[in-house]
Amino acid sequence: MDDILSLMIPIVGFICLVAIVRAVVDGRLRRRLAETHASEELVRAITEADEANRKQGAQKWGLVLIMLGVALALIDVFELGSQDPGAYGLLLAASGLGLLLHHLLQRREN
């Protein structure tokens, strides 16, 4: 179990780094729009699209993280180690299942 956690720490760090870079780039884009006096319709459309993406992103990552938590619990219950391919398969299957659940929920809303 410790081996799997030590593997996930760099992955989570990379995801955090990507999120920080994206936040900086989005901030610069908004500042640029304000400096160039973009039309109010364009700013409103971008703001609405960002809000929709934020809601969908929270739901998607919430489902994926819940499913990964369930997978880690199952790995602990079945006493799988880092040498067992089933542990990695369980993690990948859980994250895929979380993404599929998000997709089904989005199709239902539309």
N, CA, C and O atoms as CSV, one atom per row, in Angstrom:
chain,resi,resn,atom,element,x,y,z
A,1,MET,N,N,0.828,-1.190,0.000
A,1,MET,CA,C,0.000,0.000,0.000
A,1,MET,C,C,0.873,1.255,0.000
A,1,MET,O,O,0.542,2.233,-0.671
A,2,ASP,N,N,1.982,1.241,0.742
A,2,ASP,CA,C,2.873,2.396,0.783
A,2,ASP,C,C,3.514,2.653,-0.573
A,2,ASP,O,O,3.766,3.801,-0.938
A,3,ASP,N,N,3.779,1.582,-1.319
A,3,ASP,CA,C,4.376,1.741,-2.636
A,3,ASP,C,C,3.424,2.445,-3.587
A,3,ASP,O,O,3.845,3.269,-4.398
A,4,ILE,N,N,2.161,2.126,-3.489
A,4,ILE,CA,C,1.168,2.761,-4.359
A,4,ILE,C,C,1.042,4.238,-4.002
A,4,ILE,O,O,0.943,5.084,-4.891
A,5,LEU,N,N,1.045,4.549,-2.726
A,5,LEU,CA,C,0.966,5.945,-2.313
A,5,LEU,C,C,2.199,6.726,-2.755
A,5,LEU,O,O,2.088,7.880,-3.170
A,6,SER,N,N,3.369,6.106,-2.670
A,6,SER,CA,C,4.580,6.796,-3.107
A,6,SER,C,C,4.568,7.003,-4.620
A,6,SER,O,O,5.211,7.925,-5.121
A,7,LEU,N,N,3.860,6.172,-5.339
A,7,LEU,CA,C,3.717,6.347,-6.781
A,7,LEU,C,C,2.734,7.474,-7.090
A,7,LEU,O,O,2.914,8.205,-8.064
A,8,MET,N,N,1.699,7.616,-6.268
A,8,MET,CA,C,0.662,8.606,-6.545
A,8,MET,C,C,1.087,10.024,-6.162
A,8,MET,O,O,0.531,10.986,-6.692
A,9,ILE,N,N,2.052,10.180,-5.263
A,9,ILE,CA,C,2.467,11.515,-4.831
A,9,ILE,C,C,2.993,12.354,-6.002
A,9,ILE,O,O,2.564,13.501,-6.126
A,10,PRO,N,N,3.890,11.868,-6.867
A,10,PRO,CA,C,4.314,12.695,-8.005
A,10,PRO,C,C,3.181,12.985,-8.981
A,10,PRO,O,O,3.141,14.056,-9.587
A,11,ILE,N,N,2.269,12.046,-9.134
A,11,ILE,CA,C,1.142,12.260,-10.042
A,11,ILE,C,C,0.267,13.396,-9.528
A,11,ILE,O,O,-0.126,14.274,-10.296
A,12,VAL,N,N,-0.036,13.385,-8.250
A,12,VAL,CA,C,-0.847,14.443,-7.653
A,12,VAL,C,C,-0.099,15.775,-7.724
A,12,VAL,O,O,-0.713,16.811,-7.977
A,13,GLY,N,N,1.202,15.761,-7.507
A,13,GLY,CA,C,2.000,16.980,-7.626
A,13,GLY,C,C,1.950,17.565,-9.024
A,13,GLY,O,O,1.844,18.780,-9.190
A,14,PHE,N,N,2.027,16.701,-10.036
A,14,PHE,CA,C,1.941,17.158,-11.415
A,14,PHE,C,C,0.575,17.768,-11.703
A,14,PHE,O,O,0.485,18.794,-12.378
A,15,ILE,N,N,-0.480,17.152,-11.199
A,15,ILE,CA,C,-1.832,17.673,-11.408
A,15,ILE,C,C,-1.969,19.051,-10.761
A,15,ILE,O,O,-2.576,19.952,-11.340
A,16,CYS,N,N,-1.411,19.213,-9.572
A,16,CYS,CA,C,-1.441,20.517,-8.900
A,16,CYS,C,C,-0.678,21.564,-9.701
A,16,CYS,O,O,-1.126,22.705,-9.810
A,17,LEU,N,N,0.457,21.194,-10.257
A,17,LEU,CA,C,1.237,22.113,-11.065
A,17,LEU,C,C,0.453,22.554,-12.296
A,17,LEU,O,O,0.448,23.738,-12.633
A,18,VAL,N,N,-0.197,21.630,-12.960
A,18,VAL,CA,C,-1.012,21.964,-14.130
A,18,VAL,C,C,-2.143,22.906,-13.738
A,18,VAL,O,O,-2.441,23.847,-14.473
A,19,ALA,N,N,-2.773,22.671,-12.599
A,19,ALA,CA,C,-3.860,23.540,-12.151
A,19,ALA,C,C,-3.361,24.953,-11.889
A,19,ALA,O,O,-4.046,25.920,-12.223
A,20,ILE,N,N,-2.193,25.086,-11.304
A,20,ILE,CA,C,-1.632,26.415,-11.033
A,20,ILE,C,C,-1.321,27.140,-12.333
A,20,ILE,O,O,-1.637,28.321,-12.476
A,21,VAL,N,N,-0.709,26.450,-13.274
A,21,VAL,CA,C,-0.381,27.069,-14.561
A,21,VAL,C,C,-1.658,27.501,-15.275
A,21,VAL,O,O,-1.706,28.583,-15.860
A,22,ARG,N,N,-2.669,26.678,-15.230
A,22,ARG,CA,C,-3.938,27.021,-15.891
A,22,ARG,C,C,-4.579,28.242,-15.243
A,22,ARG,O,O,-5.116,29.098,-15.946
A,23,ALA,N,N,-4.534,28.338,-13.931
A,23,ALA,CA,C,-5.106,29.498,-13.245
A,23,ALA,C,C,-4.375,30.774,-13.636
A,23,ALA,O,O,-5.013,31.807,-13.842
A,24,VAL,N,N,-3.051,30.723,-13.744
A,24,VAL,CA,C,-2.278,31.896,-14.142
A,24,VAL,C,C,-2.612,32.306,-15.565
A,24,VAL,O,O,-2.792,33.492,-15.841
A,25,VAL,N,N,-2.695,31.351,-16.464
A,25,VAL,CA,C,-3.005,31.655,-17.866
A,25,VAL,C,C,-4.414,32.237,-17.990
A,25,VAL,O,O,-4.620,33.192,-18.738
A,26,ASP,N,N,-5.378,31.679,-17.274
A,26,ASP,CA,C,-6.743,32.215,-17.307
A,26,ASP,C,C,-6.789,33.636,-16.758
A,26,ASP,O,O,-7.509,34.481,-17.290
A,27,GLY,N,N,-6.036,33.905,-15.709
A,27,GLY,CA,C,-5.980,35.259,-15.154
A,27,GLY,C,C,-5.394,36.249,-16.139
A,27,GLY,O,O,-5.891,37.368,-16.269
A,28,ARG,N,N,-4.349,35.850,-16.830
A,28,ARG,CA,C,-3.759,36.734,-17.837
A,28,ARG,C,C,-4.715,36.996,-18.985
A,28,ARG,O,O,-4.777,38.114,-19.495
A,29,LEU,N,N,-5.462,35.978,-19.400
A,29,LEU,CA,C,-6.438,36.154,-20.474
A,29,LEU,C,C,-7.514,37.149,-20.061
A,29,LEU,O,O,-7.883,38.025,-20.843
A,30,ARG,N,N,-8.013,37.021,-18.851
A,30,ARG,CA,C,-9.039,37.953,-18.382
A,30,ARG,C,C,-8.486,39.372,-18.274
A,30,ARG,O,O,-9.177,40.334,-18.611
A,31,ARG,N,N,-7.262,39.508,-17.814
A,31,ARG,CA,C,-6.661,40.841,-17.727
A,31,ARG,C,C,-6.497,41.441,-19.120
A,31,ARG,O,O,-6.732,42.631,-19.326
A,32,ARG,N,N,-6.091,40.606,-20.069
A,32,ARG,CA,C,-5.917,41.080,-21.443
A,32,ARG,C,C,-7.257,41.530,-22.029
A,32,ARG,O,O,-7.325,42.538,-22.732
A,33,LEU,N,N,-8.318,40.780,-21.738
A,33,LEU,CA,C,-9.637,41.177,-22.224
A,33,LEU,C,C,-10.066,42.513,-21.616
A,33,LEU,O,O,-10.661,43.350,-22.295
A,34,ALA,N,N,-9.764,42.704,-20.350
A,34,ALA,CA,C,-10.119,43.968,-19.705
A,34,ALA,C,C,-9.298,45.128,-20.269
A,34,ALA,O,O,-9.821,46.232,-20.417
A,35,GLU,N,N,-8.030,44.896,-20.583
A,35,GLU,CA,C,-7.184,45.954,-21.121
A,35,GLU,C,C,-7.578,46.348,-22.534
A,35,GLU,O,O,-7.461,47.516,-22.907
A,36,THR,N,N,-8.046,45.387,-23.329
A,36,THR,CA,C,-8.383,45.681,-24.722
A,36,THR,C,C,-9.828,46.136,-24.884
A,36,THR,O,O,-10.287,46.366,-26.003
A,37,HIS,N,N,-10.542,46.266,-23.774
A,37,HIS,CA,C,-11.941,46.713,-23.801
A,37,HIS,C,C,-12.781,45.832,-24.727
A,37,HIS,O,O,-13.448,46.325,-25.636
A,38,ALA,N,N,-12.736,44.539,-24.482
A,38,ALA,CA,C,-13.506,43.578,-25.275
A,38,ALA,C,C,-15.002,43.835,-25.074
A,38,ALA,O,O,-15.415,44.423,-24.075
A,39,SER,N,N,-15.787,43.393,-26.021
A,39,SER,CA,C,-17.229,43.621,-25.946
A,39,SER,C,C,-17.817,42.907,-24.735
A,39,SER,O,O,-17.316,41.873,-24.292
A,40,GLU,N,N,-18.880,43.482,-24.219
A,40,GLU,CA,C,-19.516,42.915,-23.028
A,40,GLU,C,C,-20.086,41.522,-23.308
A,40,GLU,O,O,-20.086,40.660,-22.429
A,41,GLU,N,N,-20.567,41.305,-24.526
A,41,GLU,CA,C,-21.110,39.993,-24.895
A,41,GLU,C,C,-20.026,38.921,-24.852
A,41,GLU,O,O,-20.271,37.807,-24.390
A,42,LEU,N,N,-18.831,39.253,-25.330
A,42,LEU,CA,C,-17.728,38.288,-25.328
A,42,LEU,C,C,-17.314,37.940,-23.900
A,42,LEU,O,O,-17.096,36.773,-23.575
A,43,VAL,N,N,-17.209,38.957,-23.057
A,43,VAL,CA,C,-16.827,38.717,-21.664
A,43,VAL,C,C,-17.887,37.875,-20.967
A,43,VAL,O,O,-17.548,36.970,-20.204
A,44,ARG,N,N,-19.165,38.158,-21.214
A,44,ARG,CA,C,-20.254,37.386,-20.599
A,44,ARG,C,C,-20.235,35.933,-21.080
A,44,ARG,O,O,-20.434,35.014,-20.285
A,45,ALA,N,N,-19.998,35.727,-22.375
A,45,ALA,CA,C,-19.955,34.362,-22.916
A,45,ALA,C,C,-18.795,33.568,-22.314
A,45,ALA,O,O,-18.949,32.394,-21.979
A,46,ILE,N,N,-17.646,34.209,-22.180
A,46,ILE,CA,C,-16.486,33.524,-21.596
A,46,ILE,C,C,-16.746,33.206,-20.131
A,46,ILE,O,O,-16.401,32.121,-19.662
A,47,THR,N,N,-17.353,34.142,-19.403
A,47,THR,CA,C,-17.648,33.917,-17.993
A,47,THR,C,C,-18.639,32.779,-17.802
A,47,THR,O,O,-18.465,31.949,-16.910
A,48,GLU,N,N,-19.676,32.733,-18.628
A,48,GLU,CA,C,-20.663,31.656,-18.525
A,48,GLU,C,C,-20.045,30.305,-18.866
A,48,GLU,O,O,-20.338,29.303,-18.213
A,49,ALA,N,N,-19.195,30.276,-19.880
A,49,ALA,CA,C,-18.532,29.018,-20.257
A,49,ALA,C,C,-17.601,28.549,-19.152
A,49,ALA,O,O,-17.524,27.354,-18.869
A,50,ASP,N,N,-16.891,29.482,-18.522
A,50,ASP,CA,C,-16.002,29.123,-17.406
A,50,ASP,C,C,-16.792,28.560,-16.234
A,50,ASP,O,O,-16.368,27.591,-15.603
A,51,GLU,N,N,-17.935,29.161,-15.941
A,51,GLU,CA,C,-18.764,28.685,-14.832
A,51,GLU,C,C,-19.276,27.266,-15.106
A,51,GLU,O,O,-19.262,26.419,-14.213
A,52,ALA,N,N,-19.725,27.008,-16.334
A,52,ALA,CA,C,-20.202,25.668,-16.685
A,52,ALA,C,C,-19.071,24.650,-16.599
A,52,ALA,O,O,-19.269,23.544,-16.095
A,53,ASN,N,N,-17.887,25.013,-17.088
A,53,ASN,CA,C,-16.735,24.104,-17.024
A,53,ASN,C,C,-16.319,23.836,-15.590
A,53,ASN,O,O,-15.920,22.720,-15.259
A,54,ARG,N,N,-16.408,24.844,-14.734
A,54,ARG,CA,C,-16.025,24.673,-13.337
A,54,ARG,C,C,-16.969,23.697,-12.634
A,54,ARG,O,O,-16.529,22.849,-11.858
A,55,LYS,N,N,-18.261,23.822,-12.910
A,55,LYS,CA,C,-19.230,22.907,-12.299
A,55,LYS,C,C,-19.012,21.478,-12.785
A,55,LYS,O,O,-19.026,20.536,-11.993
A,56,GLN,N,N,-18.813,21.327,-14.085
A,56,GLN,CA,C,-18.594,19.991,-14.635
A,56,GLN,C,C,-17.276,19.405,-14.146
A,56,GLN,O,O,-17.199,18.208,-13.869
A,57,GLY,N,N,-16.255,20.219,-14.038
A,57,GLY,CA,C,-14.955,19.746,-13.579
A,57,GLY,C,C,-14.998,19.270,-12.139
A,57,GLY,O,O,-14.382,18.264,-11.787
A,58,ALA,N,N,-15.729,19.998,-11.310
A,58,ALA,CA,C,-15.847,19.588,-9.908
A,58,ALA,C,C,-16.558,18.254,-9.796
A,58,ALA,O,O,-16.158,17.393,-9.013
A,59,GLN,N,N,-17.607,18.083,-10.577
A,59,GLN,CA,C,-18.341,16.819,-10.545
A,59,GLN,C,C,-17.471,15.681,-11.072
A,59,GLN,O,O,-17.434,14.597,-10.490
A,60,LYS,N,N,-16.782,15.931,-12.160
A,60,LYS,CA,C,-15.949,14.882,-12.759
A,60,LYS,C,C,-14.850,14.437,-11.803
A,60,LYS,O,O,-14.688,13.243,-11.556
A,61,TRP,N,N,-14.101,15.384,-11.269
A,61,TRP,CA,C,-12.993,15.011,-10.406
A,61,TRP,C,C,-13.478,14.483,-9.071
A,61,TRP,O,O,-12.803,13.665,-8.446
A,62,GLY,N,N,-14.632,14.936,-8.627
A,62,GLY,CA,C,-15.203,14.368,-7.407
A,62,GLY,C,C,-15.519,12.897,-7.590
A,62,GLY,O,O,-15.202,12.077,-6.728
A,63,LEU,N,N,-16.149,12.555,-8.718
A,63,LEU,CA,C,-16.467,11.149,-8.989
A,63,LEU,C,C,-15.202,10.306,-9.138
A,63,LEU,O,O,-15.122,9.197,-8.610
A,64,VAL,N,N,-14.217,10.838,-9.857
A,64,VAL,CA,C,-12.974,10.079,-10.065
A,64,VAL,C,C,-12.263,9.846,-8.731
A,64,VAL,O,O,-11.783,8.743,-8.472
A,65,LEU,N,N,-12.192,10.864,-7.892
A,65,LEU,CA,C,-11.500,10.706,-6.611
A,65,LEU,C,C,-12.251,9.779,-5.663
A,65,LEU,O,O,-11.630,9.031,-4.909
A,66,ILE,N,N,-13.570,9.821,-5.694
A,66,ILE,CA,C,-14.347,8.877,-4.874
A,66,ILE,C,C,-14.091,7.453,-5.333
A,66,ILE,O,O,-13.896,6.560,-4.509
A,67,MET,N,N,-14.089,7.232,-6.642
A,67,MET,CA,C,-13.851,5.890,-7.160
A,67,MET,C,C,-12.426,5.426,-6.856
A,67,MET,O,O,-12.212,4.249,-6.567
A,68,LEU,N,N,-11.460,6.324,-6.916
A,68,LEU,CA,C,-10.087,5.947,-6.558
A,68,LEU,C,C,-9.981,5.622,-5.076
A,68,LEU,O,O,-9.235,4.721,-4.695
A,69,GLY,N,N,-10.712,6.338,-4.239
A,69,GLY,CA,C,-10.738,6.018,-2.808
A,69,GLY,C,C,-11.310,4.642,-2.558
A,69,GLY,O,O,-10.807,3.895,-1.720
A,70,VAL,N,N,-12.368,4.305,-3.291
A,70,VAL,CA,C,-12.956,2.971,-3.161
A,70,VAL,C,C,-11.948,1.916,-3.619
A,70,VAL,O,O,-11.813,0.861,-2.998
A,71,ALA,N,N,-11.240,2.215,-4.717
A,71,ALA,CA,C,-10.237,1.259,-5.213
A,71,ALA,C,C,-9.113,1.062,-4.201
A,71,ALA,O,O,-8.661,-0.063,-3.990
A,72,LEU,N,N,-8.659,2.147,-3.574
A,72,LEU,CA,C,-7.608,2.012,-2.569
A,72,LEU,C,C,-8.095,1.218,-1.363
A,72,LEU,O,O,-7.339,0.445,-0.775
A,73,ALA,N,N,-9.349,1.410,-0.999
A,73,ALA,CA,C,-9.911,0.620,0.100
A,73,ALA,C,C,-9.959,-0.858,-0.272
A,73,ALA,O,O,-9.643,-1.717,0.551
A,74,LEU,N,N,-10.351,-1.159,-1.510
A,74,LEU,CA,C,-10.394,-2.555,-1.957
A,74,LEU,C,C,-8.993,-3.167,-2.015
A,74,LEU,O,O,-8.811,-4.343,-1.700
A,75,ILE,N,N,-8.018,-2.376,-2.414
A,75,ILE,CA,C,-6.639,-2.860,-2.432
A,75,ILE,C,C,-6.198,-3.236,-1.023
A,75,ILE,O,O,-5.528,-4.248,-0.816
A,76,ASP,N,N,-6.582,-2.411,-0.066
A,76,ASP,CA,C,-6.237,-2.701,1.322
A,76,ASP,C,C,-6.977,-3.933,1.824
A,76,ASP,O,O,-6.395,-4.756,2.531
A,77,VAL,N,N,-8.256,-4.072,1.468
A,77,VAL,CA,C,-9.049,-5.228,1.910
A,77,VAL,C,C,-8.479,-6.523,1.342
A,77,VAL,O,O,-8.369,-7.526,2.047
A,78,PHE,N,N,-8.115,-6.490,0.054
A,78,PHE,CA,C,-7.583,-7.695,-0.585
A,78,PHE,C,C,-6.089,-7.880,-0.338
A,78,PHE,O,O,-5.495,-8.846,-0.819
A,79,GLU,N,N,-5.482,-6.965,0.404
A,79,GLU,CA,C,-4.064,-7.016,0.754
A,79,GLU,C,C,-3.168,-7.152,-0.476
A,79,GLU,O,O,-2.265,-7.988,-0.516
A,80,LEU,N,N,-3.434,-6.318,-1.471
A,80,LEU,CA,C,-2.621,-6.292,-2.681
A,80,LEU,C,C,-1.446,-5.354,-2.453
A,80,LEU,O,O,-1.561,-4.359,-1.738
A,81,GLY,N,N,-0.317,-5.680,-3.067
A,81,GLY,CA,C,0.872,-4.848,-2.939
A,81,GLY,C,C,1.228,-4.213,-4.272
A,81,GLY,O,O,0.505,-4.357,-5.258
A,82,SER,N,N,2.344,-3.513,-4.289
A,82,SER,CA,C,2.763,-2.847,-5.521
A,82,SER,C,C,3.226,-3.845,-6.577
A,82,SER,O,O,3.301,-3.499,-7.757
A,83,GLN,N,N,3.535,-5.064,-6.180
A,83,GLN,CA,C,3.966,-6.078,-7.128
A,83,GLN,C,C,2.798,-6.766,-7.822
A,83,GLN,O,O,2.989,-7.484,-8.803
A,84,ASP,N,N,1.593,-6.548,-7.316
A,84,ASP,CA,C,0.413,-7.192,-7.890
A,84,ASP,C,C,-0.177,-6.316,-8.994
A,84,ASP,O,O,-0.538,-5.165,-8.750
A,85,PRO,N,N,-0.274,-6.863,-10.206
A,85,PRO,CA,C,-0.858,-6.066,-11.293
A,85,PRO,C,C,-2.336,-5.758,-11.052
A,85,PRO,O,O,-2.870,-4.796,-11.604
A,86,GLY,N,N,-2.983,-6.562,-10.240
A,86,GLY,CA,C,-4.390,-6.315,-9.946
A,86,GLY,C,C,-4.611,-4.987,-9.237
A,86,GLY,O,O,-5.661,-4.366,-9.402
A,87,ALA,N,N,-3.634,-4.544,-8.450
A,87,ALA,CA,C,-3.758,-3.263,-7.756
A,87,ALA,C,C,-3.798,-2.112,-8.765
A,87,ALA,O,O,-4.613,-1.197,-8.641
A,88,TYR,N,N,-2.927,-2.167,-9.745
A,88,TYR,CA,C,-2.908,-1.116,-10.758
A,88,TYR,C,C,-4.142,-1.196,-11.646
A,88,TYR,O,O,-4.707,-0.172,-12.029
A,89,GLY,N,N,-4.554,-2.407,-11.969
A,89,GLY,CA,C,-5.770,-2.573,-12.753
A,89,GLY,C,C,-6.986,-2.034,-12.021
A,89,GLY,O,O,-7.865,-1.426,-12.631
A,90,LEU,N,N,-7.037,-2.254,-10.725
A,90,LEU,CA,C,-8.148,-1.749,-9.923
A,90,LEU,C,C,-8.161,-0.226,-9.903
A,90,LEU,O,O,-9.228,0.380,-9.995
A,91,LEU,N,N,-7.002,0.399,-9.784
A,91,LEU,CA,C,-6.926,1.863,-9.800
A,91,LEU,C,C,-7.358,2.432,-11.154
A,91,LEU,O,O,-8.116,3.400,-11.214
A,92,LEU,N,N,-6.870,1.823,-12.235
A,92,LEU,CA,C,-7.239,2.307,-13.567
A,92,LEU,C,C,-8.718,2.087,-13.852
A,92,LEU,O,O,-9.377,2.953,-14.428
A,93,ALA,N,N,-9.241,0.932,-13.451
A,93,ALA,CA,C,-10.658,0.652,-13.672
A,93,ALA,C,C,-11.538,1.611,-12.877
A,93,ALA,O,O,-12.577,2.050,-13.371
A,94,ALA,N,N,-11.142,1.933,-11.673
A,94,ALA,CA,C,-11.930,2.844,-10.846
A,94,ALA,C,C,-11.941,4.249,-11.435
A,94,ALA,O,O,-12.987,4.897,-11.461
A,95,SER,N,N,-10.797,4.725,-11.906
A,95,SER,CA,C,-10.777,6.064,-12.496
A,95,SER,C,C,-11.570,6.093,-13.800
A,95,SER,O,O,-12.264,7.072,-14.073
A,96,GLY,N,N,-11.482,5.056,-14.595
A,96,GLY,CA,C,-12.285,4.979,-15.815
A,96,GLY,C,C,-13.768,4.925,-15.511
A,96,GLY,O,O,-14.568,5.557,-16.200
A,97,LEU,N,N,-14.139,4.180,-14.493
A,97,LEU,CA,C,-15.543,4.095,-14.102
A,97,LEU,C,C,-16.050,5.453,-13.615
A,97,LEU,O,O,-17.190,5.822,-13.899
A,98,GLY,N,N,-15.230,6.189,-12.897
A,98,GLY,CA,C,-15.613,7.529,-12.459
A,98,GLY,C,C,-15.848,8.469,-13.630
A,98,GLY,O,O,-16.794,9.256,-13.619
A,99,LEU,N,N,-14.982,8.388,-14.649
A,99,LEU,CA,C,-15.167,9.215,-15.835
A,99,LEU,C,C,-16.412,8.815,-16.619
A,99,LEU,O,O,-17.118,9.674,-17.148
A,100,LEU,N,N,-16.682,7.512,-16.693
A,100,LEU,CA,C,-17.900,7.063,-17.371
A,100,LEU,C,C,-19.158,7.507,-16.631
A,100,LEU,O,O,-20.146,7.886,-17.260
A,101,LEU,N,N,-19.127,7.464,-15.312
A,101,LEU,CA,C,-20.270,7.949,-14.535
A,101,LEU,C,C,-20.495,9.434,-14.778
A,101,LEU,O,O,-21.636,9.879,-14.904
A,102,HIS,N,N,-19.428,10.191,-14.842
A,102,HIS,CA,C,-19.557,11.626,-15.132
A,102,HIS,C,C,-20.182,11.834,-16.511
A,102,HIS,O,O,-21.068,12.672,-16.681
A,103,HIS,N,N,-19.715,11.069,-17.485
A,103,HIS,CA,C,-20.252,11.195,-18.844
A,103,HIS,C,C,-21.745,10.876,-18.874
A,103,HIS,O,O,-22.523,11.585,-19.511
A,104,LEU,N,N,-22.139,9.813,-18.187
A,104,LEU,CA,C,-23.562,9.448,-18.155
A,104,LEU,C,C,-24.400,10.519,-17.471
A,104,LEU,O,O,-25.510,10.814,-17.915
A,105,LEU,N,N,-23.884,11.100,-16.402
A,105,LEU,CA,C,-24.614,12.168,-15.709
A,105,LEU,C,C,-24.730,13.413,-16.590
A,105,LEU,O,O,-25.759,14.089,-16.571
A,106,GLN,N,N,-23.706,13.715,-17.345
A,106,GLN,CA,C,-23.761,14.881,-18.235
A,106,GLN,C,C,-24.746,14.653,-19.372
A,106,GLN,O,O,-25.472,15.570,-19.755
A,107,ARG,N,N,-24.778,13.456,-19.910
A,107,ARG,CA,C,-25.744,13.158,-20.986
A,107,ARG,C,C,-27.157,13.246,-20.462
A,107,ARG,O,O,-28.052,13.704,-21.172
A,108,ARG,N,N,-27.378,12.813,-19.227
A,108,ARG,CA,C,-28.706,12.859,-18.637
A,108,ARG,C,C,-29.165,14.305,-18.441
A,108,ARG,O,O,-30.341,14.611,-18.635
A,109,GLU,N,N,-28.243,15.200,-18.056
A,109,GLU,CA,C,-28.580,16.609,-17.840
A,109,GLU,C,C,-28.907,17.300,-19.140
A,109,GLU,O,O,-29.772,18.175,-19.179
A,110,ASN,N,N,-28.224,16.918,-20.211
A,110,ASN,CA,C,-28.477,17.555,-21.512
A,110,ASN,C,C,-29.684,16.925,-22.150
A,110,ASN,O,O,-30.073,17.313,-23.252
